Amino acid sequence: MIRGMHELSLACSVVELVGKELALHGGGSVRFIEITIGDLSGVDNDAFLFSLNMVLELSLIHISEPTRLGMIS
């Protein structure tokens, strides 16, 4: 199994949703993205954050503050 493919897909979806929200509100900027991941989600936090940062770098979306990634139990 290729590690990180699930996380990359999730990261792409997050960036797509952020882009749609920006377009819906006439553009602008994003200050931060806050994402909460449950314990049973099966998501590798490090792989997801790496993937998210990579996808954001390739997108036209600029985040002014670091992404906030939290875990819930």
N, C-alpha and C positions, 0 to 999 in steps of 0.2 A: 504494500500500500504506500502511496506517495503521501508523505506527511505534509500538511499545510494546504492541501488543495481545498478542503472544506473552508478553511479560514480565508483563503484567497477569494473564494466565491462570496463569502459573507462580506469581506471588505469591499469587493466590487459593488455589491448590492447597497451597502451603506453610502458609498460615494455617489452612486446613481440616485439614491433617495435625496441626498443633500443637494445634488444638482437640480433635481426636479423642484425641490422646495425653493431654491434660489430663483429659478425661472418663474415659479408661481408668484413670487413676491417682487418680481422685476429686477432681479440681480442683487447686487450688494456684496457683502462680505460675511464670512462666518468667523465668529470669535473662537468657538470651541465646539467639539463634538463630545458628548458624554455618553458612554456606552456601558450598560450593565450586563454582565454575563452570569448566568446561573451555574451553580456547581455541577448540575447534571446535564449541561448543554453539550458536553463533549468537545468544547472549543479549547484549543491550546492558546492561552493568553499571549504568550510571546510570539507565536506564529501569526496570530491575528493582528497584533499591533504592528509587527514587521510588514505584513501584507497591506494593512491599511495605510501605513506611511508610504509604502512603495506606490500604491494605486493613487494616493493623493498627489505624489510628486509627478505622476504622469498625467494628472487631470489639470484642468484650469482652475481648480478650487484651491484657494489659499486659506489656511487656518492660522489665525494670529496667535493662538495659545496652543500648547501641547494637548493632544487628545487625552481625555480622561477615561480611563478604563477601570471599571469597578466590578467586583464579584459579589453576588448575593447568595445566601445559603437557602 
